[in-house]
Amino acid sequence: NAGVMQNPRHLVRRRGQEARLRCSPMKGHSHVYWYRQLPEEGLKFMVYLQKENIIDESGMPKERFSAEFPKEGPSILRIQQVVRGDSAAYFCASSGGGTGNTDTQYFGPGTRLTVL
Amino acid sequence: EDQVTQSPEALRLQEGESSSLNCSYTVSGLRGLFWYRQDPGKGPEFLFTLYSAGEEKEKERLKATLTKKESFLHITAPKPEDSATYLCAVRLYGSGNTGKLIFGQGTTLQVKP
């Protein structure tokens, strides 16, 4: 079983540009979560999605950030008009939903965003 | 406010020197507690899930335990390859919670040969 895949692994953007981060969940998983890890800080929840639905976006900044998980294709985290403070590692996780073992979130390798 | 605190922040051990990492939590309703291992430049790797006080899980040199207020990750006779950052996270019950994990700051373990 392939694990959670994220691309690109490294992304460099200049201030004001857009960043698009992609996440393909593990096979059989329909729940996707995005987390951000700022330098010297812990992992912080951003958003939880199921296919075509945003379930919880309580951790998303109010402006410039959006996420989607379409019926076909990967989940996308989009950051518009990036600023230097957006530089961080962005991790995607997936789970099968439900309870017990299907509750476990498995993480991808992350995308490291650098804003110049 | 729901909070997860890990201690110590950093731990240096000699190979073979057993020790424990602590994760204390103050939350409204614990649905599950998760331990992950994170190597530099990589994503967190799942280790254990604990659901109720008194539960224990083991994997190789690692053993995780859970009480009503904290969890311990015991490392027995560690090897240099156990060097990593160990993350603790909780998932909560209650209205408004739909799956997010609340992470502690992590304990960075270094095992010297």
HADDOCK unambig.tbl for C-alpha pairs under 7 A between the chains (distance, minus, plus):
assign (segid A and resid 41 and name CA) (segid B and resid 105 and name CA) 6.76 0.50 0.50
assign (segid A and resid 42 and name CA) (segid B and resid 103 and name CA) 6.63 0.50 0.50
assign (segid A and resid 42 and name CA) (segid B and resid 104 and name CA) 6.53 0.50 0.50
assign (segid A and resid 42 and name CA) (segid B and resid 105 and name CA) 4.83 0.50 0.50
assign (segid A and resid 43 and name CA) (segid B and resid 103 and name CA) 6.02 0.50 0.50
assign (segid A and resid 45 and name CA) (segid B and resid 100 and name CA) 6.09 0.50 0.50
assign (segid A and resid 45 and name CA) (segid B and resid 101 and name CA) 6.67 0.50 0.50
assign (segid A and resid 56 and name CA) (segid B and resid 98 and name CA) 6.44 0.50 0.50
assign (segid A and resid 91 and name CA) (segid B and resid 43 and name CA) 6.94 0.50 0.50
assign (segid A and resid 106 and name CA) (segid B and resid 46 and name CA) 6.48 0.50 0.50
assign (segid A and resid 107 and name CA) (segid B and resid 43 and name CA) 5.88 0.50 0.50
assign (segid A and resid 107 and name CA) (segid B and resid 44 and name CA) 5.89 0.50 0.50
assign (segid A and resid 107 and name CA) (segid B and resid 45 and name CA) 6.76 0.50 0.50
assign (segid A and resid 108 and name CA) (segid B and resid 43 and name CA) 5.58 0.50 0.50
assign (segid A and resid 109 and name CA) (segid B and resid 42 and name CA) 5.11 0.50 0.50
assign (segid A and resid 109 and name CA) (segid B and resid 43 and name CA) 4.30 0.50 0.50
assign (segid A and resid 110 and name CA) (segid B and resid 42 and name CA) 6.84 0.50 0.50
assign (segid A and resid 110 and name CA) (segid B and resid 43 and name CA) 5.88 0.50 0.50
